Every structure is written in structure tokens, then in C-alpha cells.
């Protein structure tokens, strides 16, 4: 069994859609980034890649490459999962914490789990998603951005 940790943070920006866990959430601002800036999926991908001993998402999906401009992070997660499967890894479980003052994500958690479940072939019961605030401290606490921490556990099929 291998464990990986991922963290990502993005600034909020007017004129962008807010996408978390592959779900569009109605909000006055979205996350700024080269792709769709889905900070939840970015942290999860880094956790999975780290558990497998691979490079981070910046290595695989550089923000200097125009082909990743506004791309769906769920499609990037599917690519990461295929890389893991190629090395005979399977995902045991993932645990994700969204750190934001707003919006409340509780109404969207089931849809987020569904999106992740499909992308990495993992039962929804093995996906933990929760939220907390930053108690008004730092850029997240001032409502200037959203941060996410993720942990993933993976196993590798024994080589014969």
C-alpha cells in the first residue's frame, strides 16, 4: 500500500466559472488558472501521482501548454488514473478537504463523488469529501481563494 498527499490553491477571479470536483457551482467568482482551475481535482491528482512515485501535475500538464487551456480537470484525472492502471495500481480510497469561506459545498458533494468515482473507478463509499473554513485567516479566510488538501491510498498488483 502506498499513500500520497496533494495540495493546491487558486485565487478567486470575477468572470470565471467555479468548478469543484467537476461540478459547476453558481458563484460570483470562479477559480483562476490555466485549465478549468478545479483545485479539488488538482490536489487529488497530485495525491495519486505522489502515491505512485510519479511527478506532479505541472510535469504532466504544464500551464505553458495551450492544449491545457480551459481543459476539464476531470479529463486530466482520467489520464492520471490510466497512468496508474498501466503500472498495475488500484486506488483504495481518497480523502479530500476543501478549505474555503464560501460557497458551502455540502449540496454538491454527492455529485463530486460521482464524478471522481467514474474517473478513477472507485466506489463512492471510498471517497471522502469534506469542507472547512480558514476562520477568516489568510487569503482563504479573506475570501480571496480556495485551497484543497487530498490524501490517496493505492495498491499495486504483485509482479509475478
C-alpha positions as CSV (number, residue, x, y, z in Angstrom):
1,X,0.0,0.0,0.0
2,X,1.2,3.5,-0.9
3,X,0.0,6.9,0.3
4,X,0.2,10.2,-1.4
5,X,-0.6,13.8,-0.3
6,X,-1.7,16.6,-2.6
7,X,-2.3,20.3,-2.0
8,X,-3.5,23.0,-4.3
9,X,-4.8,26.6,-4.0
10,X,-6.2,29.0,-6.6
11,X,-7.2,32.7,-6.4
12,X,-10.8,33.6,-7.0
13,X,-11.4,35.8,-10.0
14,X,-14.5,37.5,-11.5
15,X,-15.6,36.3,-14.9
16,X,-14.7,32.6,-14.3
17,X,-16.9,29.7,-13.6
18,X,-16.5,28.0,-10.2
19,X,-15.8,24.3,-10.8
20,X,-15.1,22.0,-7.9
21,X,-14.9,18.2,-8.2
22,X,-16.1,18.5,-11.8
23,X,-19.3,20.3,-10.6
24,X,-20.2,23.8,-11.8
25,X,-21.3,25.8,-8.7
26,X,-23.1,29.1,-9.1
27,X,-20.9,31.8,-7.5
28,X,-19.9,35.4,-8.1
29,X,-16.3,34.3,-8.8
30,X,-14.5,31.3,-10.1
31,X,-11.0,30.0,-9.7
32,X,-8.2,31.5,-11.7
33,X,-6.0,29.1,-13.6
34,X,-4.8,27.8,-17.0
35,X,-7.2,24.8,-17.0
36,X,-10.7,24.9,-15.5
37,X,-8.8,25.5,-12.2
38,X,-10.6,22.7,-10.4
39,X,-8.5,22.9,-7.3
40,X,-10.2,19.8,-5.8
41,X,-9.3,17.6,-8.7
42,X,-5.8,19.1,-8.9
43,X,-5.0,18.2,-5.3
44,X,-6.4,14.7,-5.8
45,X,-4.3,14.2,-8.9
46,X,-1.1,15.2,-7.0
47,X,-2.0,12.8,-4.2
48,X,-2.5,9.9,-6.7
49,X,0.7,10.7,-8.6
50,X,2.7,11.1,-5.4
51,X,1.5,7.8,-4.1
52,X,2.7,6.2,-7.3
53,X,6.1,7.9,-7.0
54,X,5.4,9.9,-10.2
55,X,5.9,13.6,-11.0
56,X,3.3,16.3,-10.1
57,X,0.6,17.6,-12.3
58,X,2.7,20.5,-13.5
59,X,5.0,18.0,-15.1
60,X,2.2,16.2,-17.0
61,X,0.0,19.3,-17.7
62,X,2.2,22.4,-17.8
63,X,0.4,25.7,-17.7
64,X,2.6,26.9,-20.6
65,X,1.0,24.3,-23.0
66,X,-2.0,25.8,-24.9
67,X,-3.7,22.4,-25.2
68,X,-4.5,22.5,-21.5
69,X,-6.1,26.0,-21.6
70,X,-9.6,25.7,-20.0
71,X,-9.4,21.9,-20.2
72,X,-11.6,19.9,-17.9
73,X,-9.7,18.7,-14.9
74,X,-11.8,15.6,-14.8
75,X,-10.4,14.6,-18.1
76,X,-6.9,15.1,-16.7
77,X,-7.8,12.9,-13.7
78,X,-8.9,10.2,-16.1
79,X,-5.4,10.5,-17.8
80,X,-3.7,10.2,-14.4
81,X,-5.7,7.2,-13.5
82,X,-4.8,5.5,-16.8
83,X,-1.1,6.1,-16.0
84,X,-1.6,4.4,-12.6
85,X,-3.5,1.4,-14.1
86,X,-0.7,1.0,-16.7
87,X,1.6,0.4,-13.7
88,X,-0.9,-2.1,-12.1
89,X,-2.0,0.3,-9.4
90,X,-5.5,0.4,-8.0
91,X,-7.0,3.1,-5.8
92,X,-8.0,2.0,-2.3
93,X,-9.5,5.3,-1.1
94,X,-9.2,9.1,-1.2
95,X,-9.9,11.7,1.4
96,X,-10.3,15.4,0.4
97,X,-10.7,18.6,2.4
98,X,-11.8,21.8,0.8
99,X,-10.8,24.9,2.6
100,X,-13.0,27.9,1.8
101,X,-15.1,30.6,3.5
102,X,-17.7,30.2,0.7
103,X,-19.6,28.7,-1.0
104,X,-21.0,25.9,1.1
105,X,-20.2,22.7,-0.8
106,X,-22.3,20.2,1.1
107,X,-25.1,20.3,-1.5
108,X,-22.6,19.3,-4.2
109,X,-20.6,16.6,-2.5
110,X,-22.6,13.7,-3.9
111,X,-22.2,14.9,-7.5
112,X,-18.4,15.5,-6.8
113,X,-18.1,11.9,-5.6
114,X,-20.0,10.6,-8.6
115,X,-17.6,12.4,-11.0
116,X,-14.5,11.2,-9.2
117,X,-15.9,7.6,-8.9
118,X,-16.4,7.4,-12.6
119,X,-13.0,8.9,-13.4
120,X,-10.9,6.6,-11.2
121,X,-13.2,3.6,-11.0
122,X,-13.6,3.9,-7.2
123,X,-16.8,3.2,-5.2
124,X,-18.3,6.5,-3.8
125,X,-18.1,5.0,-0.3
126,X,-14.3,5.1,-0.6
127,X,-14.3,8.8,-1.4
128,X,-14.3,11.3,1.4
129,X,-15.0,14.9,0.7
130,X,-15.5,17.5,3.4
131,X,-15.1,21.2,3.9
132,X,-13.9,23.6,6.5
133,X,-13.2,27.3,6.7
134,X,-9.9,29.0,7.5
135,X,-11.5,31.0,10.3
136,X,-11.1,34.3,8.4
137,X,-7.3,33.9,8.4
138,X,-5.0,34.3,5.4
139,X,-6.1,34.6,1.7
140,X,-8.6,31.8,2.0
141,X,-10.1,33.4,5.2
142,X,-10.4,36.7,3.4
143,X,-12.4,35.0,0.6
144,X,-9.6,35.5,-2.0
145,X,-9.2,31.9,-2.9
146,X,-9.8,28.2,-2.2
147,X,-7.4,25.6,-1.1
148,X,-7.7,21.8,-1.0
149,X,-5.7,19.0,0.7
150,X,-6.1,15.4,-0.5
151,X,-4.7,12.0,0.5
152,X,-4.9,8.9,-1.6
153,X,-4.1,5.3,-0.8
154,X,-3.2,3.0,-3.7
155,X,-2.1,-0.7,-4.0
156,X,0.0,-2.3,-6.7
157,X,-0.6,-5.8,-8.1
158,X,2.2,-8.1,-7.2
159,X,4.6,-8.8,-10.0
160,X,4.9,-12.5,-10.9
